[in-house]
Each structure stands twice: as structure tokens, then as C-alpha cells.
Amino acid sequence: MLQPLSKASVKNKRVLVRVDYNLSYDSRAHKIGSAFRVSQTKKTIDYLIQKNPQYVLLLSHFGRPEAYSADQSLKLLLPIIRQTLKRKIAFLDYRQDISSLKNELKPGNIYLLDNLRFWPGENHNDAKFAKQLAKLGDIFINEAFSVSHRKTASISAITKYLPAYQGFHLQAEIAALDKFLRFQAKPFFVILGGAKIADKLGILNTLIPKADAVLLGGGPANTFIAQKGYPIGNSLQELLTPQGKKLLASKKIILPIDWKVLRQEKIIPVPLEDVEARDVIVDIGPRTATLYAQLISEAKRVFFNGPLGKSENLAEAALGTVKTLKAIPATCFALAGGGDTGSFIEKHKLENKFDYLSTAGGATLAYLSGESLPGLK
């Protein structure tokens, strides 16, 4: 386990901080969904600056590019990052030879490096790339719990070449999840929606035995419903792996019994069998929302990851998720995880329903299911 930040010697050191500023971004409107992930790193960055480092270099990814692309540059997010952290931050543009950065890093500054995923070595957990990053610093701080389940160069390999510590937010995430795991009251319900279907279905195998029921919406529900032979129109889905197909037989998985679909610019409720070829499923239906709310009203413990509908720009498509979450009892220990999840909760003013809002989705699922996270070693 990484050492806590309080044990790090920071004065006059070159400090590398792995953050997760992979924010939801609308390229047409040039707006982000939420700066929640940025705000959660402020305590660590403020602490570091007070300790007089030589400089602080922030490292993050943004999206899933396979090469340099201007529309996936962190430069797009720089204004909101500066505004949220209330700091002057210099930007370091992408260049193929990352070692050339040494000549640009000056004492007293905070820097943000462009999207780490522009370099192939990042996703491959490449030792050479990790060494190049490590040469830019004296100590490394992981403040990106949300990607600590990934074996990437800036999360895993880099810890072999620099003294590595946990940022304050990462510590808070672990403490909250440990508390959630210790609280064993039943019934325990998982509410699972959103996208990134493969990540979630893979972890469900270990999470299902611990839960009394898993209520599905969004991409995971579409995928399961399609496997059962129902039409899902032009909606998000993925092919199930053999492991995922085994989950279809689980009696703990609760699937929607109706939908809301977008049809000819109108959102309408339809039975499962009445989805047409051009329809897009945007939410669980009203009957499903009532069913889910009834189940959740009896919960003693809830984990929520991912809205149950496609609600980004469709206010009406959020109603199923909102109704379900409003049913969480005051006596319930409720935990929410995921970038889109946190944004949804903030937007609909449901913070009072949760004991803790995690910035992580897949990492939280992995931790709760007992997996060992590479970024914490």
C-alpha cells in the first residue's frame, strides 16, 4: 500500500501528481458536465504548494484517444481546472519526446501535461515511458483513485522508479469504501446503469454474491434485455462475453419491465416488446421506476453507479433514476460512484441521499468486489 502524503518530504522536491481530470465534455457547446473530480484534488494541491516544492506537475488522461488529437487535448479543460483550483497553471503541450520537458519545468510553478493517452506507452504500462515520466520528478502522488484499477504507466509502473504516496482524496475514497464494506446491514442493493458496459459486467460476478439484488438500467440493461430476445432499437449495447452470459441466469439481477424511448423527437413509454428499429432507449419506464423505488425503499445499504437512462441532454429521461434515488431511506448507508454518477446527483440535488460520493466508477466496483488495485500497491 502506498504511504500517506503526510509522510512525504515535499520541500524543494519536483512533485508529480496523477489526477483524473477526465471530465464529461460537450465539444459542441464547449462545456463540461461537472468539475467535481477537479475540486476533489484541491486539498492535496493546496497542501503541496504550502510545503514549497520545486514545482508540481499534474498528470491526467482525457477520453480514449489512440494518438494525438486536438479535440481530446486537456487544453480544452484548462480554464475550468484553473478556475476550480484557483491557481495559475501552465500547460505543457504534447510532444513525442517527453524527456524534452525537463528544459521547460521551472521552479515555483504548477504545470498540467497534455493527455497522457497521446503517448502509446501509457496504456501499455510501458516501463520506458514510466521512467521518462519519473525523471521529471522526485516524488509521485496518486490522487486518481478512479483509475487505480488500471495497469497504466502513470498509475502502476511509475511507482517502481519514485517514492510513491497517496493523495488526500485517494485516502478519503479508501476510508469511505472500507467503512461501506464493514457495514453489513441487509438488504443491500446495487443500482447499475451508465455506459462502459464491459467494465461493469466483468465485476458483477464478484459483486452479485454480496448483494441482495442488482437493479439494472442504461447500457447494462439494454445489453441483457437484447440477449433475452427483446428489441432495443438503435440503443447502446455491447456483446456479452461468456462470463457475462452466465449472469443472465442470476435471480438477483432485476431488469426493466418497460422503457422510455426517444421516437420522432418525442419521449414515450413503451412495453419491452414494442421498441421500434429507430427508437433509442433513454430511460427505464414508469412501471420499472415504481418497482425499483419500492425495492430501494426497504434498503439498508445501497451502491449506485451510473444513471439508469440517457439523460445528459434530456431532462425527461432522468425521471426514472430520480424516482429510484429519492426512495433511498434516511436510515440507509448509501454510496455513489462514477464521474457521470456524481454529476447526475449534483444536477438533481440528491446529495442528501448519499453518505459519500466517489469520483470513481470501475475502481469503486473493483474495490468493493475485493480486487487488488494496481494503483494502491
ABEGO torsion letter per residue (X at the ends): XBBBAAABBABGBBBBBBBBABBBBBAAAGBBABAAAAAAAAAAAAAAAAAGBABBBBBBBBEBBABBBAAABAAAAAAAAAAAAGBBBBBBBBBABAAAAAAABBBGBBBBBBBAAABAAAAAGBAAAAAAAAAABABBBBABAAAAABBBAAAAAAAAABBBBBBAAAAAAAAAAAAAAABABOBBBBBBBEBGAAAAAAAAAAAAAABABBBBBEAAAAAAAAAAGBBAEBBBBBBBBAAAAAAAABAABBBBABBBBBBGGBBBBBBAAABBAABBBABBBAAAAAAAAAAAAABABBBBBEBABBAAABAAAAAAAAAAAAABBAABBBBBBEAAAAAAAAAAGAAAABABBBABBAAAAAAAAGBBBAAAX
